[in-house]
Amino acid sequence: MAGKNFYGILGVKKDASDKEIKQAYRRLARKYHPDVNPGDKSAEATFKEINAAYEVLSDKKNRRKYDKYGDKWQYADQFEQAAQQQSQYRQYSPGGGASYHFGGDIGGLDSIFEELFGGARTRGFHRRAQPRRGQDLESPIEVTLEEAYSGTSRTISLQMEEPCSACKGGGMIQNLPCSACRGAGVVANIKRLEVKIPAGVATGSRVRIAGKGQPGYSGGTSGDLYLKIRVRPHPKFERHGDNLHVNVPVPLATAVLGGEVQVPTPRGKLALKIPPETQNGRAFRLTGQGMPHPGKSARGDLLAKVNVVLPTKLSDEEKELFRQLSEIRPA
């Protein structure tokens, strides 16, 4: 990504707010995502650039480094350490011996970069990058209520950084920055990953998948992947925590005389006995027929609400019976 303008890639100004950067990234990511542009290498390359730019600009610390050092932002810590060491080692030893400063004057980022990685002129002051944990990743996942009820899996595409094969992730080859990864030790790649979503997830849940985030640097541990869950609204069931609510149509005669009706659940139908003279709107609790709680064997309940269905298209005989009933039981 050397020489790339991250702000230009996202189409925002340098003083753009975090919200503007996030909105620009989401708009472009949707447009150039490989799943939307299958087989389009140009779109895939653009998608990689968009993710690389957002990874830097969405992180306040990395964004400050980029604003100061440009495409060499990854070496910001080394630049600052080198500047401090130069100041320290330019001083002569108390005995009047030779100077221990880095060779040559440090006239800017390029000279510092050269002295950091030149090796031969540093007289033993070559510094190796410290192990650093990889960044966490987040991926939105949408599931149906049935999938949330039973658990499911998804195959997702992620913009990943993987150890550079040329330098084995070290960033250096013979004391020089690796040309393949430009000294970063990692290269960008699209990775497809199958993830498991446990039963009981709800909208807003975050499922942690340890070690599936960005790889670490210089031997550091990988970050984690977080799945941000959204459960689609269901046409029949309404969810409140681990409980489910459902309306059950009950014929008028069954509500009056009692009987049996079928109650839908996410895994099939159950028989429910309706006692005589059941009023419209009454709710019956079916224990343990609701949503599972993640990591626990307990489940919520299913509340079946009676919705008495009045008969229509009555025959003359039926109408006469209702008239007789109204005389027997006047309002």
Rosetta silent file (secondary structure, phi, psi, omega in degrees, C-alpha in Angstrom):
SEQUENCE: MAGKNFYGILGVKKDASDKEIKQAYRRLARKYHPDVNPGDKSAEATFKEINAAYEVLSDKKNRRKYDKYGDKWQYADQFEQAAQQQSQYRQYSPGGGASYHFGGDIGGLDSIFEELFGGARTRGFHRRAQPRRGQDLESPIEVTLEEAYSGTSRTISLQMEEPCSACKGGGMIQNLPCSACRGAGVVANIKRLEVKIPAGVATGSRVRIAGKGQPGYSGGTSGDLYLKIRVRPHPKFERHGDNLHVNVPVPLATAVLGGEVQVPTPRGKLALKIPPETQNGRAFRLTGQGMPHPGKSARGDLLAKVNVVLPTKLSDEEKELFRQLSEIRPA
SCORE:     score description
SCORE:     0.000 S_00000001
   1 L     0.000   12.217 -178.581    0.000    0.000    0.000 S_00000001
   2 L   -57.987  137.024  177.420    3.069    2.276   -0.241 S_00000001
   3 L    79.134   -6.083 -179.313    2.218    5.648   -1.728 S_00000001
   4 L   -77.651  143.150  175.735   -1.544    5.066   -1.435 S_00000001
   5 L   -97.135  102.607 -175.138   -3.741    7.867   -0.155 S_00000001
   6 H   -61.696  -38.119  178.857   -6.049    6.176    2.369 S_00000001
   7 H   -65.306  -40.467  178.825   -8.338    9.219    2.559 S_00000001
   8 H   -65.566  -37.017  179.548   -8.579    9.289   -1.229 S_00000001
   9 H   -61.427  -40.145  179.870   -9.365    5.579   -1.389 S_00000001
  10 H   -86.009   -8.748  177.732  -12.350    6.080    0.918 S_00000001
  11 L    72.286   34.157  178.717  -13.299    9.335   -0.804 S_00000001
  12 L  -124.938  163.470  177.126  -13.203   11.474    2.348 S_00000001
  13 L   -80.117  162.450 -177.312  -11.293   14.572    3.425 S_00000001
  14 L   -64.346  -27.996 -179.788   -8.349   14.380    5.800 S_00000001
  15 L   -94.579   18.415 -179.208  -10.404   16.053    8.562 S_00000001
  16 L   -61.652  146.177  178.530  -13.311   13.628    8.120 S_00000001
  17 L   -76.202  164.710  177.559  -15.010   12.453   11.327 S_00000001
  18 H   -58.175  -37.889 -179.327  -14.963    8.838   12.481 S_00000001
  19 H   -65.541  -42.411  179.763  -18.640    8.590   11.474 S_00000001
  20 H   -64.717  -39.004  178.734  -17.950    9.882    7.952 S_00000001
  21 H   -65.176  -43.462 -179.825  -15.089    7.420    7.515 S_00000001
  22 H   -64.253  -42.882  179.637  -17.248    4.533    8.712 S_00000001
  23 H   -63.798  -41.534  179.384  -20.132    5.513    6.415 S_00000001
  24 H   -64.459  -41.058  179.613  -17.800    5.813    3.423 S_00000001
  25 H   -63.332  -46.662 -178.255  -16.263    2.424    4.157 S_00000001
  26 H   -61.576  -41.297 -179.578  -19.624    0.680    4.453 S_00000001
  27 H   -63.374  -45.414 -178.193  -20.859    2.218    1.201 S_00000001
  28 H   -73.143  -37.003 -179.639  -17.753    1.174   -0.738 S_00000001
  29 H   -63.861  -39.401  177.527  -17.478   -2.257    0.909 S_00000001
  30 H   -65.015  -36.354 -177.304  -21.024   -3.102   -0.142 S_00000001
  31 H   -71.991  -38.481 -172.012  -20.268   -1.966   -3.690 S_00000001
  32 H  -108.796    7.413 -177.631  -16.982   -3.859   -4.161 S_00000001
  33 L   -60.645  138.463 -179.397  -17.452   -6.924   -1.933 S_00000001
  34 L   -55.794  -32.334  179.882  -16.354  -10.159   -3.707 S_00000001
  35 L   -68.160  -26.227  178.647  -19.714  -11.768   -3.005 S_00000001
  36 L   -86.455  -24.694 -178.223  -21.396   -8.946   -4.955 S_00000001
  37 L  -124.987   62.541 -176.529  -18.801   -9.062   -7.751 S_00000001
  38 L   -59.777  129.382  176.867  -17.939  -12.758   -8.202 S_00000001
  39 L    81.052   -1.880 -179.143  -14.911  -13.271  -10.424 S_00000001
  40 L   -90.444  100.214 -177.503  -14.199   -9.529  -10.782 S_00000001
  41 H   -65.299  -34.169  178.987  -10.488   -9.193   -9.963 S_00000001
  42 H   -64.849  -43.571  178.061  -10.611   -5.409  -10.225 S_00000001
  43 H   -64.929  -38.048  179.042  -13.406   -5.200   -7.657 S_00000001
  44 H   -64.065  -41.681  178.856  -11.522   -7.607   -5.392 S_00000001
  45 H   -64.888  -40.895  177.512   -8.385   -5.455   -5.589 S_00000001
  46 H   -64.646  -39.782  178.402  -10.424   -2.338   -4.800 S_00000001
  47 H   -60.584  -39.698  178.010  -12.077   -4.149   -1.895 S_00000001
  48 H   -63.624  -42.812  179.594   -8.629   -4.953   -0.483 S_00000001
  49 H   -64.188  -41.041  179.717   -7.577   -1.321   -0.742 S_00000001
  50 H   -61.352  -45.065 -179.264  -10.780   -0.148    0.934 S_00000001
  51 H   -67.528  -40.133  179.031  -10.294   -2.537    3.861 S_00000001
  52 H   -63.494  -41.519  179.169   -6.618   -1.669    4.241 S_00000001
  53 H   -65.700  -44.038 -178.019   -7.457    2.052    4.296 S_00000001
  54 H   -68.144  -35.687  179.619  -10.310    1.613    6.773 S_00000001
  55 H   -58.348  -36.077 -179.782   -8.235   -0.604    9.068 S_00000001
  56 H   -80.791  -50.413 -172.506   -5.808    2.286    9.531 S_00000001
  57 H   -73.760  -20.073  178.816   -8.183    5.265    9.566 S_00000001
  58 L   -82.610  -11.608  178.584  -10.743    3.627   11.887 S_00000001
  59 L  -102.560  115.040 -173.961   -8.083    3.184   14.575 S_00000001
  60 H   -55.704  -42.436 -177.620   -7.360    6.532   16.266 S_00000001
  61 H   -66.651  -45.566 -179.981   -3.795    5.591   17.151 S_00000001
  62 H   -68.359  -33.347  179.281   -2.953    4.285   13.684 S_00000001
  63 H   -64.946  -40.493  177.335   -4.652    7.252   12.039 S_00000001
  64 H   -61.559  -41.042  179.212   -2.405    9.685   13.962 S_00000001
  65 H   -64.059  -42.039 -179.143    0.638    7.700   12.821 S_00000001
  66 H   -65.528  -41.770  179.222   -0.562    7.754    9.217 S_00000001
  67 H   -61.397  -29.988 -176.402   -1.237   11.495    9.319 S_00000001
  68 H   -89.828  -39.566 -171.655    2.327   12.053   10.546 S_00000001
  69 H  -114.065   -3.425  178.028    4.324    9.456    8.603 S_00000001
  70 H    66.101 -138.357 -173.532    2.178    8.673    5.561 S_00000001
  71 H   -70.227   -5.772  175.823    2.724    5.293    3.897 S_00000001
  72 H  -102.077   23.270 -175.988    5.498    4.476    6.418 S_00000001
  73 H   -59.039  -28.999 -178.103    3.071    4.760    9.366 S_00000001
  74 H   -65.441  -19.064 -178.633    3.744    1.148   10.384 S_00000001
  75 H  -102.279   16.328 -176.295    7.298    2.135   11.313 S_00000001
  76 H   -55.909  -45.467 -178.761    6.233    5.113   13.449 S_00000001
  77 H   -62.809  -41.481  179.410    7.470    3.546   16.687 S_00000001
  78 H   -66.282  -38.647  178.352   10.820    2.676   15.122 S_00000001
  79 H   -58.706  -47.086 -176.892   11.165    6.196   13.691 S_00000001
  80 H   -68.935  -38.559  176.299   10.603    7.762   17.081 S_00000001
  81 H   -64.373  -40.691 -179.077   12.905    5.302   18.831 S_00000001
  82 H   -64.026  -40.027  179.117   15.581    5.937   16.212 S_00000001
  83 H   -62.698  -40.809  178.658   15.289    9.689   16.706 S_00000001
  84 H   -65.970  -42.700 -179.408   15.717    9.254   20.458 S_00000001
  85 H   -66.431  -36.266  179.035   18.674    6.922   20.007 S_00000001
  86 H   -61.255  -44.627  179.895   20.293    9.294   17.538 S_00000001
  87 H   -61.378  -39.914 -177.779   20.113   12.086   20.069 S_00000001
  88 H   -70.753  -46.770 -171.886   21.555    9.793   22.748 S_00000001
  89 H   -85.011   -6.485  173.142   24.333    8.177   20.723 S_00000001
  90 L   -71.639  -19.901  179.343   25.527   11.357   19.040 S_00000001
  91 L   -73.408  138.520  177.478   27.065   12.271   22.381 S_00000001
  92 L   -73.237  151.872  177.588   30.678   11.270   22.838 S_00000001
  93 L   -69.338  157.070 -178.232   31.551    8.881   25.577 S_00000001
  94 L   -56.815  -28.637 -177.437   33.036   10.353   28.798 S_00000001
  95 L   -82.970    2.520  179.081   36.447    8.977   27.826 S_00000001
  96 L    79.486   18.734 -178.025   36.462   10.935   24.611 S_00000001
  97 L   -75.242 -168.474 -175.755   36.065    7.806   22.474 S_00000001
  98 L   -69.193  156.556  178.038   34.393    7.470   19.168 S_00000001
  99 L   -69.794  143.450  178.183   30.832    8.593   18.564 S_00000001
 100 L  -108.097   24.954  179.911   28.118    5.942   18.875 S_00000001
 101 L   -80.817  163.672  175.573   25.556    7.680   16.681 S_00000001
 102 L   -64.387  150.965 -178.463   23.931    6.041   13.679 S_00000001
 103 L   -63.190  131.844  176.710   25.938    6.560   10.510 S_00000001
 104 L    79.636  164.334  177.722   25.128    9.826    8.703 S_00000001
 105 L   -82.911  144.054  177.325   22.708   12.564    9.651 S_00000001
 106 L   -90.191  102.349 -173.548   19.046   11.710    9.908 S_00000001
 107 L   -98.917    2.019 -179.076   17.529   14.221    7.567 S_00000001
 108 L   165.985 -172.809 -176.283   13.988   12.837    7.345 S_00000001
 109 H   -62.439  -39.364 -177.723   11.836    9.727    7.311 S_00000001
 110 H   -63.218  -41.303  180.000   13.715    8.111    4.436 S_00000001
 111 H   -70.481  -37.866  176.145   17.074    8.385    6.193 S_00000001
 112 H   -62.395  -44.905  179.235   15.640    7.121    9.468 S_00000001
 113 H   -58.034  -42.846 -179.525   14.032    4.229    7.583 S_00000001
 114 H   -64.263  -41.075 -178.305   17.372    3.453    5.951 S_00000001
 115 H   -72.310  -31.176  177.605   19.212    3.542    9.250 S_00000001
 116 H   -63.925  -39.127 -171.151   16.588    1.412   10.925 S_00000001
 117 H  -116.526    2.917 -179.015   16.946   -1.356    8.380 S_00000001
 118 H   -71.532  -32.437  173.013   20.332   -0.769    6.786 S_00000001
 119 L    78.489  -60.870 -170.200   22.089   -3.003    9.301 S_00000001
 120 L   -66.432  -31.734 -174.064   25.697   -2.461    8.229 S_00000001
 121 L   -97.202   -1.152 -175.549   25.983    1.111    9.463 S_00000001
 122 L   -87.096   -6.073  176.048   24.133    0.748   12.746 S_00000001
 123 L    48.074   54.100  173.839   27.092   -0.858   14.532 S_00000001
 124 L    89.396    1.279 -176.747   25.052   -3.330   16.521 S_00000001
 125 L   -99.775   16.270  177.091   21.992   -1.174   17.045 S_00000001
 126 L   -62.268  129.049 -175.564   19.725   -3.111   14.651 S_00000001
 127 L  -114.495  132.161  176.903   16.336   -3.471   16.331 S_00000001
 128 L   -92.876  144.837  179.734   13.842   -6.233   15.605 S_00000001
 129 L   -61.891  140.903  179.752   10.148   -5.518   15.720 S_00000001
 130 L   -79.367  146.744  176.719    8.472   -6.511   18.970 S_00000001
 131 L   -56.832  136.937 -178.465    5.724   -9.162   18.893 S_00000001
 132 E  -138.893  133.285 -178.780    2.333   -7.502   18.529 S_00000001
 133 L   -66.525  142.739  177.532   -1.144   -9.001   18.797 S_00000001
 134 L   -71.299  158.661 -178.771   -3.266   -8.931   15.660 S_00000001
 135 L   -73.888  149.938  172.700   -6.346   -6.734   15.463 S_00000001
 136 L   -75.137  151.950  176.839   -9.825   -8.048   16.265 S_00000001
 137 E  -120.127  154.763  176.087  -12.304   -8.264   13.403 S_00000001
 138 E  -131.405  136.288  179.911  -16.085   -7.896   13.355 S_00000001
 139 E  -133.215  127.189  177.539  -18.464   -9.379   10.800 S_00000001
 140 E   -74.986  138.391  179.781  -22.253   -8.827   10.663 S_00000001
 141 E  -132.310  131.316  176.573  -24.319  -12.023   10.431 S_00000001
 142 E  -111.554  132.342 -179.150  -28.071  -12.281    9.789 S_00000001
 143 E  -132.418  160.565  174.271  -29.971  -15.420   10.788 S_00000001
 144 L   -82.600  166.767  177.376  -33.585  -16.576   10.889 S_00000001
 145 H   -63.175  -38.487  178.959  -35.398  -17.230   14.150 S_00000001
 146 H   -63.071  -39.083  177.852  -35.293  -20.956   13.401 S_00000001
 147 H   -67.984  -38.957  176.809  -31.516  -20.779   12.952 S_00000001
 148 H   -66.132  -31.277  179.814  -31.178  -18.830   16.188 S_00000001
 149 H   -69.129  -42.662 -173.588  -33.347  -21.483   17.866 S_00000001
 150 H  -102.592  -16.602 -170.519  -31.265  -24.463   16.744 S_00000001
 151 L    88.044  151.992 -177.207  -27.861  -22.927   15.975 S_00000001
 152 E  -157.891 -171.980  176.756  -26.346  -22.798   12.513 S_00000001
 153 E  -139.734  159.549  178.891  -23.195  -22.065   10.536 S_00000001
 154 E  -140.295  150.635  169.526  -22.145  -19.551    7.895 S_00000001
 155 E  -107.324  120.165 -175.408  -19.315  -19.222    5.391 S_00000001
 156 E  -119.650  157.111  176.128  -18.065  -15.645    5.378 S_00000001
 157 E  -106.925  131.385 -178.259  -15.429  -13.720    3.416 S_00000001
 158 E  -128.097  143.371  170.660  -12.925  -11.651    5.377 S_00000001
 159 E   -82.618  110.962 -174.297  -10.163   -9.256    4.419 S_00000001
 160 E  -116.995  153.306  169.248   -7.254  -10.848    6.275 S_00000001
 161 E  -106.398  124.122 -178.252   -3.578  -10.112    6.727 S_00000001
 162 E  -117.622  152.852  179.873   -1.476  -13.252    6.541 S_00000001
 163 E   -54.827  135.033  179.913    2.256  -13.758    7.211 S_00000001
 164 L   -65.745  128.739 -178.727    4.299  -12.898    4.156 S_00000001
 165 L   -72.748  -24.850 -177.510    5.632  -16.072    2.539 S_00000001
 166 L   -70.570  -42.724 -177.299    8.724  -14.290    1.212 S_00000001
 167 L  -109.886    7.670 -179.659   10.074  -13.185    4.604 S_00000001
 168 L    59.588   28.788  177.035    8.140  -15.720    6.739 S_00000001
 169 L    85.720   -0.676 -178.127    6.399  -12.865    8.519 S_00000001
 170 L   -83.054  -20.343 -179.919    9.605  -11.230    9.757 S_00000001
 171 L    84.195  -11.580 -175.192    9.441   -8.219    7.461 S_00000001
 172 E  -129.033  143.310  171.766   13.183   -8.423    6.731 S_00000001
 173 E  -131.998  114.594 -178.194   15.365  -10.294    4.251 S_00000001
 174 L    53.163   50.594  176.798   19.126  -10.017    4.815 S_00000001
 175 L    63.881   18.534  176.244   18.684   -6.926    6.982 S_00000001
 176 E  -124.764  148.513  178.384   16.561   -5.187    4.329 S_00000001
 177 E   -59.436  137.254  179.572   12.813   -4.606    4.297 S_00000001
 178 L   -63.244  129.007 -179.094   11.022   -7.375    2.413 S_00000001
 179 L   -73.157  -25.226 -178.086    9.982   -6.105   -1.019 S_00000001
 180 L   -70.970  -40.319 -178.270    6.943   -8.394   -1.144 S_00000001
 181 L  -113.635    3.426 -179.838    5.275   -6.966    1.983 S_00000001
 182 L    58.230   36.862  174.777    7.308   -3.721    2.232 S_00000001
 183 L    84.015   -2.817 -177.058    8.581   -4.687    5.637 S_00000001
 184 L   -76.430  -24.376 -178.408    5.139   -5.195    7.192 S_00000001
 185 L    84.213   -6.251 -179.223    5.562   -8.970    7.527 S_00000001
 186 E  -137.416  157.399  175.075    1.999   -9.534    6.313 S_00000001
 187 E  -130.462  149.863 -178.545    0.070   -9.362    3.038 S_00000001
 188 E   -78.871  144.431 -179.698   -3.635   -8.747    2.446 S_00000001
 189 E  -157.731  148.342  174.472   -5.781  -11.623    1.283 S_00000001
 190 E   -87.377  124.578 -177.737   -9.459  -12.572    1.031 S_00000001
 191 E  -122.260  133.066  175.787  -10.155  -15.544    3.269 S_00000001
 192 E   -97.663  132.351 -173.414  -13.322  -17.638    3.426 S_00000001
 193 E  -136.038  132.598  174.965  -14.116  -19.001    6.854 S_00000001
 194 E   -91.229  125.113 -177.345  -16.880  -21.278    8.120 S_00000001
 195 E  -120.833  147.025  178.485  -18.177  -20.092   11.476 S_00000001
 196 E  -101.872  135.519  179.962  -20.603  -21.702   13.893 S_00000001
 197 E  -111.936  116.900 -174.940  -23.394  -19.676   15.464 S_00000001
 198 L   -70.113  157.131  177.239  -24.640  -21.132   18.758 S_00000001
 199 L   -65.398  143.460  174.979  -28.289  -21.652   19.566 S_00000001
 200 L    98.177   -0.604 -178.579  -30.004  -18.849   21.446 S_00000001
 201 L   -65.319  153.932  179.427  -28.323  -15.832   19.860 S_00000001
 202 L  -131.213  166.802  176.567  -30.348  -12.627   19.687 S_00000001
 203 L   -58.045  129.274 -177.308  -30.116   -9.387   17.779 S_00000001
 204 L    96.117  -11.412  177.454  -27.121   -7.496   19.147 S_00000001
 205 L   -64.448  148.326  174.529  -25.325  -10.625   20.336 S_00000001
 206 E  -123.095  115.691 -178.937  -21.591  -10.783   19.686 S_00000001
 207 E   -96.012  120.797 -177.869  -20.176  -14.253   19.174 S_00000001
 208 E   -91.794  128.661  174.425  -16.426  -14.425   19.848 S_00000001
 209 E  -116.850  103.533 -171.651  -14.298  -16.783   17.762 S_00000001
 210 L   -64.910  136.754  172.530  -10.884  -16.823   19.377 S_00000001
 211 L    74.653   10.003 -178.928   -7.800  -16.492   17.205 S_00000001
 212 L  -108.519   16.573  174.233   -9.637  -15.915   13.913 S_00000001
 213 L   -88.106 -155.357  179.993   -8.925  -12.203   13.662 S_00000001
 214 L   -66.435  141.058  176.633   -5.914  -10.602   12.024 S_00000001
 215 L   -61.262  152.601  176.712   -2.633  -12.535   12.490 S_00000001
 216 L   -73.944  170.006  179.650   -0.158  -11.082   14.950 S_00000001
 217 E  -107.869  139.978  175.798    3.047   -9.349   13.951 S_00000001
 218 L    53.870   42.945  177.496    6.538  -10.669   14.568 S_00000001
 219 L    89.559    1.670  178.922    5.265  -13.764   16.334 S_00000001
 220 L   -71.696  162.035 -178.252    2.434  -12.053   18.236 S_00000001
 221 L   -73.520  155.030  178.072   -0.874  -13.843   18.818 S_00000001
 222 L   -74.172  153.314  174.701   -3.789  -13.469   16.404 S_00000001
 223 L   -76.321 -175.238 -179.089   -6.742  -11.267   17.239 S_00000001
 224 L  -108.780  159.024  175.322  -10.301  -12.537   17.651 S_00000001
 225 E  -107.982  130.779  178.149  -13.262  -12.504   15.283 S_00000001
 226 E  -115.140  126.252  176.659  -16.586  -11.187   16.583 S_00000001
 227 E   -95.612  118.973  179.014  -19.840  -12.035   14.821 S_00000001
 228 E   -94.159  114.322 -168.373  -22.450   -9.319   15.299 S_00000001
 229 E   -91.387  138.796  167.784  -25.824  -11.054   15.136 S_00000001
 230 E  -130.334  124.318  178.243  -29.106   -9.815   13.713 S_00000001
 231 E   -97.529  125.018 -178.679  -32.163  -12.099   13.904 S_00000001
 232 L   -65.338  145.130  174.629  -34.737  -11.442   11.203 S_00000001
 233 L   -60.971  145.920 -177.869  -38.301  -10.650   12.338 S_00000001
 234 L  -108.218  141.731 -178.219  -40.585  -13.687   12.159 S_00000001
 235 L   -68.481  -22.066 -177.202  -44.114  -13.609   10.701 S_00000001
 236 L  -109.033  -44.354 -170.873  -45.548  -15.762   13.527 S_00000001
 237 L   -98.923  141.241  172.981  -43.352  -15.484   16.611 S_00000001
 238 E  -115.538  130.227 -173.524  -42.543  -12.432   18.676 S_00000001
 239 E  -104.626  133.611  174.360  -39.481  -12.726   20.888 S_00000001
 240 E  -131.424   98.835 -174.862  -39.051  -11.216   24.350 S_00000001
 241 L    65.666 -125.629  177.743  -35.743  -12.311   25.820 S_00000001
 242 L   -94.052   -1.420  179.290  -35.786  -16.111   25.806 S_00000001
 243 E   -93.459  148.187  175.863  -39.592  -16.283   25.637 S_00000001
 244 E  -116.194  144.547  177.449  -41.621  -16.544   22.444 S_00000001
 245 E  -120.920  138.000 -179.927  -45.158  -15.262   21.920 S_00000001
 246 E  -145.345  141.809  175.101  -47.542  -16.593   19.285 S_00000001
 247 E   -88.212  133.052 -178.089  -51.226  -16.043   18.441 S_00000001
 248 E  -117.525  116.228  177.782  -53.249  -19.254   18.140 S_00000001
 249 E   -69.527  129.731 -179.405  -56.551  -19.188   16.221 S_00000001
 250 E  -126.793  122.634  177.966  -59.268  -21.032   18.191 S_00000001
 251 E   -58.253  148.984 -178.555  -62.733  -21.718   16.714 S_00000001
 252 H   -56.389  -44.653 -178.308  -65.612  -20.205   18.672 S_00000001
 253 H   -62.684  -37.956  179.977  -67.136  -23.606   19.466 S_00000001
 254 H   -68.312  -39.602  178.656  -63.795  -24.885   20.799 S_00000001
 255 H   -64.117  -34.995 -177.674  -63.362  -21.809   22.986 S_00000001
 256 H   -80.509  -46.886 -172.940  -66.886  -22.297   24.404 S_00000001
 257 H   -96.928  -13.281 -175.902  -67.031  -26.068   24.733 S_00000001
 258 L    91.520  158.803  179.930  -63.329  -26.901   25.087 S_00000001
 259 E   164.437 -154.773 -176.190  -61.199  -28.974   22.780 S_00000001
 260 E  -133.489  137.977  177.137  -57.726  -29.222   21.281 S_00000001
 261 E  -130.292  162.171  178.117  -55.781  -26.927   18.924 S_00000001
 262 E   -96.119  129.494  179.852  -52.342  -27.065   17.279 S_00000001
 263 E  -108.613  124.072  177.856  -49.751  -24.549   18.497 S_00000001
 264 E   -73.370  143.029  172.852  -46.800  -23.741   16.194 S_00000001
 265 E  -132.675  165.736  179.491  -43.273  -23.823   17.637 S_00000001
 266 L   -60.995  -15.760 -179.286  -39.904  -23.249   15.880 S_00000001
 267 L  -121.325   22.974  178.242  -39.460  -27.018   15.628 S_00000001
 268 E   133.120 -171.341 -178.333  -42.993  -28.172   14.804 S_00000001
 269 E  -106.230  149.247  177.222  -46.524  -28.159   16.207 S_00000001
 270 E  -124.822  148.010  177.213  -47.752  -29.124   19.665 S_00000001
 271 E   -83.258  134.706  178.688  -51.265  -30.050   20.819 S_00000001
 272 E  -125.986  126.135  177.744  -52.805  -27.671   23.360 S_00000001
 273 E   -81.791  126.609  178.981  -55.943  -28.495   25.361 S_00000001
 274 E  -102.575  117.092  179.619  -58.368  -25.609   25.519 S_00000001
 275 L   -71.296  156.809  178.458  -60.666  -25.737   28.597 S_00000001
 276 L   -57.265  150.838  176.264  -64.352  -24.856   28.195 S_00000001
 277 L    60.073   38.008  176.430  -65.318  -21.180   28.281 S_00000001
 278 L   -75.944  128.320 -177.338  -61.828  -19.938   27.378 S_00000001
 279 L   -81.387  150.117  176.421  -61.862  -16.185   26.899 S_00000001
 280 L   -62.081  135.307  179.167  -60.378  -14.444   23.879 S_00000001
 281 L    93.640   -7.168  179.407  -56.843  -13.180   24.607 S_00000001
 282 L   -67.603  139.531 -178.947  -56.026  -15.739   27.271 S_00000001
 283 E  -109.819  133.375  175.481  -52.368  -16.859   27.138 S_00000001
 284 E  -107.633  131.649 -177.948  -51.208  -20.402   27.857 S_00000001
 285 E   -93.969  120.949  175.167  -47.598  -20.918   28.901 S_00000001
 286 E  -102.011  100.326 -172.928  -45.786  -23.871   27.343 S_00000001
 287 L   -63.976  133.768  175.304  -42.791  -24.314   29.613 S_00000001
 288 L    76.258    9.266 -179.662  -39.422  -24.902   27.946 S_00000001
 289 L  -102.942   11.973  178.471  -40.707  -24.365   24.413 S_00000001
 290 L   -93.289 -154.233 -176.458  -39.060  -20.965   23.971 S_00000001
 291 L   -79.520  144.978  174.472  -35.558  -19.960   22.916 S_00000001
 292 E   -72.802  155.410  174.770  -32.480  -21.650   24.382 S_00000001
 293 L   -96.858  125.863 -176.328  -30.089  -19.587   26.460 S_00000001
 294 L   -53.073  127.537  176.985  -26.554  -19.621   24.972 S_00000001
 295 L    82.260    1.085 -178.975  -24.295  -21.942   26.920 S_00000001
 296 L  -129.152  156.853  178.661  -27.091  -23.291   29.130 S_00000001
 297 L   -82.677  -19.480 -177.558  -29.505  -26.200   28.905 S_00000001
 298 L   -70.596  147.929  175.919  -32.453  -24.108   30.122 S_00000001
 299 E  -123.943  159.532  173.575  -34.921  -22.676   27.621 S_00000001
 300 L   -76.346 -171.934 -178.046  -37.469  -19.928   27.755 S_00000001
 301 L  -110.331  163.484  173.775  -41.221  -20.501   27.456 S_00000001
 302 E  -111.253  122.747  179.365  -43.732  -20.225   24.627 S_00000001
 303 E  -104.352  112.895 -177.527  -46.804  -18.146   25.401 S_00000001
 304 E   -97.027  114.719 -177.542  -49.733  -19.113   23.186 S_00000001
 305 E   -96.524  126.736 -177.621  -52.370  -16.376   23.065 S_00000001
 306 E   -72.154  127.432  175.536  -55.934  -17.440   22.189 S_00000001
 307 E  -121.118   94.015 -176.003  -57.406  -15.650   19.203 S_00000001
 308 E   -65.755  127.778 -178.194  -61.073  -16.702   19.031 S_00000001
 309 E  -100.841  116.859  178.948  -62.212  -16.952   15.418 S_00000001
 310 L   -77.841  141.622 -178.374  -65.858  -16.008   14.849 S_00000001
 311 L   -70.352  149.111  177.635  -67.709  -18.074   12.238 S_00000001
 312 L  -126.894  167.999  179.134  -68.608  -16.481    8.911 S_00000001
 313 L    53.217   50.124 -178.026  -70.991  -17.368    6.056 S_00000001
 314 L   -68.697  144.312  174.187  -73.543  -18.826    8.497 S_00000001
 315 L   -79.629  168.037  178.662  -76.362  -20.971    7.188 S_00000001
 316 H   -60.809  -38.699 -179.822  -79.988  -20.163    8.058 S_00000001
 317 H   -64.343  -41.877  179.931  -79.985  -23.000   10.561 S_00000001
 318 H   -66.392  -40.815  178.500  -76.837  -21.686   12.272 S_00000001
 319 H   -61.783  -39.169  179.279  -78.243  -18.182   12.436 S_00000001
 320 H   -64.263  -40.081  178.166  -81.403  -19.543   14.038 S_00000001
 321 H   -62.798  -40.442  178.083  -79.354  -21.367   16.659 S_00000001
 322 H   -66.866  -34.866  176.206  -77.493  -18.132   17.519 S_00000001
 323 H   -64.316  -40.664  177.691  -80.852  -16.317   17.805 S_00000001
 324 H   -64.565  -39.518  179.133  -82.052  -18.974   20.221 S_00000001
 325 H   -64.005  -40.601 -178.974  -78.838  -18.645   22.181 S_00000001
 326 H   -66.212  -29.262  177.321  -79.248  -14.864   22.391 S_00000001
 327 H   -74.740  -37.033  179.062  -82.757  -15.366   23.809 S_00000001
 328 H   -70.614  -38.999 -178.624  -81.493  -17.851   26.351 S_00000001
 329 L  -124.601   77.574  179.781  -78.521  -15.677   27.333 S_00000001
 330 L   -64.691  150.809 -178.332  -79.468  -12.069   26.691 S_00000001
 331 L   -64.853    0.000    0.000  -76.596   -9.555   26.865 S_00000001
